[in-house]
Amino acid sequence: MNMKNLIRSGLIFALLLTAAYAANAQVAVGIRIGPPPRPRVVRVLPPRPGPEYVWIEGYWYPAGHHYRWHPGYWTRAPYYGARWIHPHYEGGMYYEGYWEGERGRFRHHHEWDRDHDRDYNRYRDYDRH
């Protein structure tokens, strides 16, 4: 085996080893920008639009290097049986809110906030988290 083939074999082995290590890695999504401000207090809820709607409390979420307030809102879950896990700050990390249930985890996209149905029925159309 010449030197060129030896180097090539070594590089291939290193790439395979790196890929195997990466395949076993676990990923956690969190953001380090410091704690969010205290939640805003809402005293009056708007009327519930229908019996299948749930109230999502307002929360702060990261937008670049600062936090932006997301006001509370009525919405329907993306699929039957999903429940909202509120965003939280813990151990120096911010964890975004998400829907969770039998069909898995589903994240809320803020660009949907302009739509009346928000997360409802989007489970099939978008990637799960």
Summary of the structure (lengths in Angstrom):
residues: 129
radius of gyration: 21.6
end to end distance: 47.3
largest distance: 78.5
contacts: 264
relative contact order: 0.14
helix: 20%
strand: 26%
